[in-house]
Every structure is written in C-alpha cells, then in structure tokens.
C-alpha cells in the first residue's frame, strides 16, 4: 500500500514495543514507591486524565497544524519526559511525585501524538484499504504492546529500575525517525485556518452530530465502554475470588485476550472481503453481549480462558471495523476533531463504567457487574440493530 504506509507501520510497531515495556515497568515503579492502594490507583487515573482534559483540543490542533510534524514534536516531548524520569531514577531522587508528574506530562504529549497520527492512515491509503491498514496497525499493538513488551519490561525492571524507561525513550525516538520518512501530498488537514480553536472543536462536534450514522456509532462506543468498563473493573477480583486461579491465572486471562485479538486482526482482511460490514458489526456486538453473560455464569477457569480468546478476537475486529467505518466517512479536514470526540467518549465511558462496576460489585457481588454489562449492552444492541446497516456504509452518506 505504498512506502508511506510502511513507514507508518514501522513507526507504530517500534513505539508500541517501548509502550508495552512500560506497561509492566510503570506499575512496578509506582509499587516500588508506595503500597497505598489509593496512590496506586491515582497513577492510573493521571495516565488517562489528559485525554479528558486535552483530547478535544488535540483533535482540533491536528486539523490545524502539519500532522506529521505534530506527531514528531509530541513524541520528542514524550521522549524528553521519559529521559527526565530516567535521570531522577538513576540519581536516586525518584519519588511518587516525580512519577505522577512524568505520567501526566507523557500522557499529555501522547494525546497530541495519537490525535495527529490517527489522521495519517486515511491520507496514505485508499478508502478500500483502510480496513487492512487498521488491522496491520492493530496487529502491531497486540504483538508489541500486549504480548512481547510487558514480559520484557518486567525483566528489564528487575535488571535495573532505569533500564525499561531508557529503552522506551529510545523506542519513541526511533519511531520519530521512522515517521519523519513519510511524505504526504499535504500534511495539513485544513489549508486555511481563520477560526479560534474553540470554534474548531464546536464545528467538529456539530459535524459528528449532524451525521446520523457517525453519531450513532459514537453513542454505541460510549455506551458499550460503560458496560465493558463496569465488568472489567473487577476482573482481577473476579478471577482471584470467583475462579480461584491466582495471579498467574489472571495473567493468563489477559494473555488469552491478546492471542484472540491477534487472530482477529490477522483474519480481518478475509472477513471484510467475505462478510457484509453490517453483518460483521452485528456479529461482534452480539458476541460482546453473550461474553458478558458467559462470564457472569461461569466459575470454571478453562471456560473463562476460551471466552477470553473469543472476546479478544471479536473485540479487535470490532475496533478495526469501527475505526475504518469512521475514517471512510469523515472528511480529511475533520479527521482530527471527530477522532478526538470518539476517544474522549471512549475514555469517559470507561471511567464511568469503572466507577459503576466497583459500586455494583460491592453491593451485589463480583458477578453483578457482568450481569449489568449483559443487560445494558443487550438493550443497546436491540435499539441500534437496524441502524447498523446504515452505519456500515456511512461513507456513502457523508458530506
């Protein structure tokens, strides 16, 4: 699909290796500084908070600025933050405060990088190739970020606390070099900018809301992330206290999700060519509903492992499909803003769901959040079932 696409994939895979390493090393660093559960949870919140604070602005700037240069500048800033963290670790002056600051600043830079990088694929490949392009990027995320990176990160942290973060800074910097090789016909989303950034955000939201198919897809993603977040917020406790599989078993559950996701992304091209998009969307969402039901009912570890493989397979097919449908429908000059609305809604839905899930489990038990997710996602699917045919071909109606 062209040299530009190959450089984009190479950059994404390289950066994901570094991020996957820190996926394990980051929590280990936090735990080395404090055993307070509230402070540990605060670290996870600070990592996601920038998406809520700056997500919409980052999307607007992605449509105003040179997108390739925005990715380069944001990733260089992220590498500098990580290098700063390496310095305080190496000098023995690290504290939980320094870790919090690094998480927030690196997360902020990542918001701007992600918002701009999501707009590059539609500028590099034809609409017909967006599905397989997104699948290749997802495969890199699963392989490097979820499967390969975390065990390497844990090993490197044992070698020396500063080592995994040094490797991440190097991986991010190498990703910058690779993405700088991309040549775009026009790296800007909008050739002329004569409005305030707040107006740009409003225009992006207005465009999304005026397009029925894209609006409904955004609402589906928001609601399904509430239900998913509620169930998965207690997954570790559900695995330990209901399945009784221990910490190693819990790690295997997450590995099964990644393996299923890899199978799903590898087979995406075959599925898209042979299964109508609306049918594929309905299958994925139906499996989501049934997964919540199965997890609510089962107490058998091997059954849960099989369910997790199935979950990973359809979840990443759905993620690729949703991203592809949106990118095909949204005009180039709105890609950054509409994409940022999606991600902001995704994170907001996840945070709402996590809060609900903890409360529901505390009151009604560990299986209750999965029942809540089953009912909530099932009702949502019934309401949008007929509209999925329209959503699947949103690009035919987009203006």
C-alpha positions, -999 to 999 in steps of 0.1 A, spaced: 0 0 0 29 23 -6 61 34 12 43 59 34 21 32 49 52 10 55 70 38 74 38 44 94 35 8 104 72 6 113 69 37 135 38 24 152 53 -10 159 85 4 172 68 29 196 44 1 208 74 -20 218 85 8 241 50 14 254 45 -23 260 77 -25 281 65 4 303 30 -13 305 47 -36 330 75 -15 343 53 16 351 31 -1 377 62 -18 391 78 16 396 47 30 412 46 0 436 82 5 444 74 40 457 41 33 476 19 4 487 -10 27 493 -39 14 471 -53 49 466 -20 64 455 -15 34 431 -50 40 416 -42 77 413 -13 69 390 -37 50 366 -61 80 367 -33 105 359 -24 85 329 -59 87 314 -68 122 326 -50 141 297 -75 125 273 -104 141 291 -86 175 296 -69 179 262 -84 154 239 -108 177 220 -81 205 218 -56 180 205 -80 169 178 -86 205 167 -49 212 165 -44 180 145 -67 196 119 -49 230 120 -13 220 121 10 199 99 1 165 112 34 147 106 53 175 124 28 174 152 34 137 158 72 142 156 71 172 181 48 154 205 68 122 205 100 141 210 84 158 240 73 124 254 109 110 249 123 140 268 98 135 297 108 98 299 145 107 298 139 131 327 123 103 347 154 82 339 176 109 354 157 110 387 157 72 389 194 69 381 203 96 407 182 80 434 160 111 438 128 95 424 96 98 444 59 92 438 55 129 430 81 126 402 64 95 389 30 113 389 44 143 370 61 121 344 28 101 339 8 132 334 32 150 311 40 119 290 2 112 288 -4 148 276 22 145 249 7 112 238 -27 127 234 -14 152 208 7 125 191 -22 100 189 -47 126 177 -25 135 148 -12 100 140 -48 87 137 -53 111 108 -23 99 88 -36 65 76 -66 80 56 -41 103 39 -18 75 29 -41 47 16 -73 44 -5 -106 41 14 -108 4 3 -75 -3 20 -84 14 54 -96 -19 69 -65 -39 62 -43 -9 71 -60 -5 105 -57 -43 110 -20 -41 105 -16 -13 130 -38 -33 155 -16 -64 150 14 -43 159 -3 -30 190 -12 -66 201 21 -81 193 45 -54 206 24 -37 233 4 -66 247 24 -98 242 61 -90 237 65 -58 256 52 -65 292 73 -96 300 104 -78 286 95 -47 307 92 -68 339 126 -85 332 143 -52 324 129 -36 356 144 -65 376 178 -58 359 176 -21 369 147 3 375 160 28 350 166 3 322 130 -2 308 123 36 307 156 42 289 145 16 263 111 33 259 127 67 253 149 51 227 119 33 210 99 65 209 129 84 194 134 57 168 96 59 160 101 97 153 129 89 129 107 64 110 77 87 108 98 116 96 104 95 64 67 97 55 59 121 26 23 133 24 7 152 -5 -5 177 21 3 172 58 -23 197 69 -59 188 74 -70 224 65 -51 246 41 -66 278 56 -73 285 93 -92 316 103 -112 305 133 -105 301 170 -97 266 183 -129 266 204 -149 272 172 -130 243 155 -140 220 184 -176 231 181 -175 226 143 -162 191 148 -189 181 173 -215 197 151 -203 177 120 -205 145 140 -239 152 155 -253 161 121 -242 128 105 -267 102 118 -246 72 111 -214 85 127 -233 100 156 -249 66 164 -216 48 161 -201 73 186 -230 66 210 -226 28 206 -189 31 215 -197 53 245 -224 30 260 -205 -2 253 -175 12 270 -196 19 301 -208 -17 302 -174 -31 294 -157 -9 319 -181 -19 347 -174 -56 341 -137 -53 336 -132 -30 366 -135 -60 389 -119 -86 366 -89 -92 388 -110 -98 419 -134 -119 398 -105 -141 386 -90 -145 421 -121 -149 442 -146 -165 418 -124 -185 395 -97 -191 422 -69 -191 396 -43 -170 414 -21 -142 400 -6 -164 373 -40 -174 361 -51 -138 359 -20 -131 338 -31 -159 315 -65 -144 311 -51 -112 298 -27 -132 275 -57 -151 261 -73 -118 252 -42 -107 233 -39 -141 215 -76 -138 204 -70 -102 193 -41 -112 172 -62 -140 155 -89 -114 148 -67 -88 133 -48 -113 111 -81 -126 97 -97 -91 93 -89 -87 56 -105 -121 49 -136 -113 70 -141 -78 54 -140 -93 19 -164 -121 26 -189 -109 52 -211 -78 47 -199 -50 71 -233 -47 88 -234 -84 94 -199 -83 108 -208 -54 131 -239 -73 144 -218 -105 150 -192 -85 170 -218 -67 192 -238 -99 197 -207 -117 209 -200 -88 233 -234 -93 249 -230 -131 251 -195 -127 265 -208 -108 295 -235 -134 300 -210 -163 299 -186 -146 323 -215 -139 347 -224 -176 347 -191 -194 346 -168 -204 376 -147 -228 355 -112 -215 347 -107 -232 313 -141 -220 302 -131 -184 311 -99 -188 291 -118 -199 260 -142 -170 264 -113 -146 267 -98 -158 234 -132 -153 217 -135 -119 233 -101 -108 221 -109 -119 185 -142 -101 181 -132 -70 202 -102 -62 180 -122 -69 148 -149 -45 161 -122 -19 170 -107 -21 135 -141 -21 119 -154 9 139 -122 29 132 -124 20 95 -160 30 91 -154 63 108 -123 71 87 -141 64 55 -170 87 64 -152 117 79 -137 143 55 -99 148 58 -103 183 74 -124 168 102 -104 136 109 -86 150 140 -116 166 156 -141 137 151 -115 112 161 -108 131 193 -145 131 201 -145 93 198 -115 88 220 -128 113 246 -162 95 247 -144 61 249 -123 72 279 -153 89 296 -174 58 292 -147 36 305 -142 58 336 -180 59 343 -182 22 339 -153 15 362 -170 36 389 -203 18 384 -187 -16 384 -169 -12 417 -201 0 434 -222 -27 419 -197 -54 429 -195 -40 464 -233 -42 468 -244 -73 448 -212 -94 444 -185 -99 418 -208 -115 392 -232 -85 393 -212 -61 371 -212 -88 343 -250 -91 346 -252 -53 344 -230 -53 313 -251 -81 297 -284 -63 302 -270 -28 293 -252 -39 261 -281 -62 251 -307 -34 253 -283 -11 234 -279 -37 206 -316 -42 203 -321 -4 199 -294 0 172 -297 -33 154 -315 -19 123 -293 12 121 -261 -9 118 -268 -14 81 -267 24 77 -237 29 99 -217 2 80 -219 24 48 -217 58 65 -192 70 38 -219 68 12 -239 95 31 -211 116 45 -207 153 35 
